[in-house]
Amino acid sequence: MTRQIVKYIALMIHPGLVTPSPIERCMQLAYNAKLNSGCLSRQVGAVITNAAYSVKAVGWNDVPSGQVPCNLRDVCTFCENKDENTYSQFELEDPEFVEAIEAINRELETKELYGHAYPYCFKDVYNGLKDDKNQVYTRSLHAEENAFLQLPKYGGTGIIGGNLFTTASPCELCAKKAYQLGIKNIFYIDPYPGISFRHILKFGKDKNPNINLFYGAIGSAYVSLYTQRMAVKDELELLTDLNGKSVRKYMAPKIEPEFNVRDVRYLLKESEFTFESREIISIIDHVKLQSINKDKAISSIPINFYWSGSSFEDMKQLEFRRYKQDAEDKAKPEGSNPQDAYQVNPPYDFIVHNTEPQPFFGKFILETPLETNEVCEYIIETDLKDAPHIMNPYYATIVQIKTDSLLMTVRVRENVIENVERVVYASQNMSPDMEVERTAINPVEKDGYKVYTLYQDHPNLNYTYCLRWRFCQYKMNS
């Protein structure tokens, strides 16, 4: 029990962390198979596997192949056309049964069905006529019975020592068949009323199958817990910026000092995200960062930007410069720019690491490393491409470096987005369970734009600051 609890808590925190057990996988097949049933009373699914959990047959409770299931036959159409392909010869020719169906139809004329058909259960009607409770009159095969019959029908192999998975425990008739076929383990979800367990499946001390009440994830829980939100490789690449395809780069001698969050602080981190339309989107990223480690110069400066669901089409550099921060404290001629006192533009390379949908990464490689108290200031403009299938539109900054101020702005020309929120997550994984703040934002009209702003003075480290919205429905459809 403890292991199961730990497993499912881990899956709630990180769906897809482990794969389903063979028992869960096979029972999920049985759970899905029951949806094929046309029975009016209960839908049941069954799966038969060998000892290695390899599926050999699938069945569900339904009428024999080629006959019309009960949920597609109704009282009204019986009385109107008496179709020989839909109803049995007995139903069409037995006067007592015909009279019974017509009596039900007359009663229905006084009722309001609100568009529903009224299928009938032959077993119920016939037992009602005979004042009987005989199960033999059912039109359907049981799910386990149907699965057993698939084996000889399609040339299946023997299943001695195999497993039976059924969403409802087997009745007396199906239990006898499972026993005869040499089923070793029976797994079930719902108990079926009857004496099949004590009378058939627990007969004597030898060769009895093991009877197991199923425990595990099933149905929508199975899908939610075991569906990865992101491919494992992509998630690890986001967390580490490592990619197996670039292994030669990691094996090569490292010439540059490593970028370390303790070596810098952001004086400014400002992003302006502009929607001219769903097709024309851009971001201007303005950043100032300072080298503060006296023992280590910085020669590579990573940048990143998060925009959910779109690709990055084009990137251009608007400005790049560097200067000594302490130069601003020295006397300057009136009207001069303090940054001009130490203006350097050394050669550098700007490398784009990822232009796929989701996060965008880049890196400045400096020929002359940044020294202590030296400031690097850059402005980057990126063109974005929106995809109409976006499920969770946002753009975000994960704060991992000491930052003086963070400003995120969304400017919208047209009526493209709505319900804009400021969301702060106390975790990098942006899980809704980790929300610490969530606030709606009202726009400000400025220069023909609706402007939404998120400002944070000295933001918390390892927090994610996010502007999130919903696209207007008419734009999604277009």
Secondary structure by P-SEA (a helix, b strand, c coil): caaaaaaaaaaaaccccccccaaaaaaaaaaaaacccccccbbbbbbbbcccccccccccccccccccccccccaaaaacccccccccccccccaaaaaaaaaaaaaaaacccccbbbbbcaaaaaaaaaccccccccccccaaaaaaaaaaaccccccccbbbbbcccccaaaaaaaaaacccbbbbccccccccccccccccccccccccccccccaaaaaaaccccccaaaaaaaaccccccccccccccccccccccccccccbbbbbbbbccccbbbbbbbbbbbbccccccccbbbbbcccccccccbbbbcccccccccccccccccccccccccccccbbbbbbccccccbbbbbbbbcccccccbbbbbbbbbbbbbbcccccccccccccccccbbbbbbbbcccccccccbbbbcccccccccccbbbbbbbbbccccbbbbbbbccccccbbbbbbbbcccccccc
